[in-house]
Amino acid sequence: MTLDSALERVSAMLGVTLEWMEIRDFLPPHASPELRRSALASSFVAALELAKRGRAELEQAGAFAPLRIRRLK
């Protein structure tokens, strides 16, 4: 998954809800393990970019805890 496609996917899914979602919720559901790893990395960078642009916020309870994202109002 490219960064551009990840940005589109994460942005589209964030547009649906204001609730916190785990970053893994943005991964393609039936992808191979290799594609899921690539999609996770792309989605992580996309989430960082959206936070940088002020369109989303991120939270993580601790080291190795799930990364959560939500759209800013």
LINVENDA-V393585 format. One record per residue. N is the residue number from 0. RES is the residue in one letter. OMEGA is omega in whole degrees, -180 to 180 (* if undefined). NEAR is the number of other C-alpha atoms within 8 Angstrom. Layout:
{{N/RES/OMEGA/NEAR} {N/RES/OMEGA/NEAR}}
This chain:
{{0/M/179/8} {1/T/178/7} {2/L/180/10} {3/D/179/6} {4/S/177/8} {5/A/177/13} {6/L/179/12} {7/E/-178/8} {8/R/-179/9} {9/V/179/12} {10/S/-180/9} {11/A/-179/8} {12/M/178/9} {13/L/179/10} {14/G/-177/8} {15/V/-172/6} {16/T/172/8} {17/L/-178/10} {18/E/175/6} {19/W/177/7} {20/M/175/8} {21/E/-179/10} {22/I/179/14} {23/R/178/6} {24/D/-177/6} {25/F/-177/10} {26/L/176/10} {27/P/-171/7} {28/P/-174/4} {29/H/-178/4} {30/A/176/8} {31/S/178/6} {32/P/179/6} {33/E/179/7} {34/L/179/9} {35/R/178/11} {36/R/178/8} {37/S/-180/9} {38/A/178/13} {39/L/179/11} {40/A/180/8} {41/S/180/12} {42/S/177/15} {43/F/179/9} {44/V/177/9} {45/A/178/12} {46/A/177/14} {47/L/180/9} {48/E/178/8} {49/L/176/13} {50/A/179/11} {51/K/-180/7} {52/R/180/7} {53/G/-178/8} {54/R/-179/9} {55/A/172/12} {56/E/-177/11} {57/L/172/11} {58/E/177/7} {59/Q/-174/9} {60/A/-179/7} {61/G/178/5} {62/A/178/5} {63/F/175/4} {64/A/179/7} {65/P/175/8} {66/L/-179/10} {67/R/-178/11} {68/I/170/13} {69/R/180/13} {70/R/173/12} {71/L/-178/8} {72/K/*/3}}
